[in-house]
Amino acid sequence: MHNNDIIRRLQYIFNINSKDMMTIFELGGLTLDKLTYLAIMAKPTQDSARDAQLSRHDLEKFLNGLIISQRGHKKNPDGSIAAPDYSMQRDNDINNVVIKKVKIAMAYTTEDLLDFWQAADFKVTKGEVGAMLRRKSHPKYLIAGDQFMRKLLIGMANTLRG
């Protein structure tokens, strides 16, 4: 799945207008002009690279901005604002991080995620969801493939946009 396709689908699912999308990017630390934003939101071609229009680092900036827009800044114990987390080190980290950060931003439970996958007629167990949400260093960590991500977004659209 292309990185910008994830963002395009999230925009549709949550019914976010372009101005608010640019604000979310900015909250995450990425200031975009209108042309760059439009290039990111353009539909990718089949043969283009996953990160041709949006790098995984910029995708994660968007997701951090989504968390901040929905939940506010994360605070350190001393009350100062915590630095954002950047977990996407490799391409196979992307789907797991997107699932985690959307779950955090929207305050979804594991049951909500399971309901979204069920709405897309995709069988996922509670154990698999837990394994996807674990740290990469955990022995039971499960890499979420593109099919998990695609079906989750389809289920979210079916459920939230009906």
PyMOL commands that set and color helices and strands:
alter all, ss='L'
color gray80, all
select helices_A, chain A and resi 3-14+18-27+34-41+56-71+91-105+110-119+126-133+146-160
alter helices_A, ss='H'
color red, helices_A
deselect
rebuild
show_as cartoon
